[in-house]
Amino acid sequence: MIQVTRKDAKESLENLIRRFNKKVQQSGVLAEAKTNQYFEKPISKRERREKAIIKKQRKNDKQRRIKLGIR
């Protein structure tokens, strides 16, 4: 995806760069490029997802225990 940003008549260069960077961030082009930067085996992707799920469950359990006052 190509982001086209044209300079307005009285716009400064800093504002133009800021607008361009904002468009690129919102489009998600950089995030997608970073995820595809290195090849990752499907098995390791699955393992990473499983670890993330476990980590999220532990964090939620810890927050619940703190709210209840249980250590």
N, C-alpha and C positions, 0 to 999 in steps of 0.2 A: 504494500500500500504506500503510495506516494502522498506525502502531505504537502499541499500547495498553500503557501502563505504569501500574499502580496502586501507590499508596503503601502500604507495610506499616505496621503499628501503631507500631512504635518506630523507623522509618527516618527518617533526616535528609533534608532537602531536597537536599543535595549528593549523597548516595548515590542518590537517585531520579533526579536529572539525569544522573549518571554512568551509571546502568543504561540510561536512555533513549538516551543518546548511543551507548553500546555496541551496543544493539539496532539503531539506525539505521545505524551503520557496518557491522555484520555483514549487514544486509539488502541493502546496496548501493544503496539508494534515492538517496542523494546523488551517488554516483559516476555513476549512470545519468542523473540530472538534469543534471549538469555536462557529460556527453558530448552530451546533446541540447539544450544551452542555445543553441547557434548552429547554423544549418543549414550543412552542409558538402557540397559537390558530390561525387558519387560518384567523379569523376576525381581530385579532390584526396585523397580517402580512399585510393584505390589508390596514388597517388604517395607518400603518407605511409607506407603499409605497405611499399612497395618500399624507401624510404629507410631504414626501420627494419631491414629484413632486411639491407641492405648494411652498415649501421652495426654490426649484431650480428656479421656475418661478419668485418668488419675487426677488431673487438674480440677475437674468438676467435683470429684469425690473429696478432694482436699478442701475446696471452697465450701462444700456442704458441711464438712466436719467443723471447719472454723466457725461457720454461722451457728452451728448447734453447740459450740463450746467443747467439743470432744477433741482430744489430742491424740 
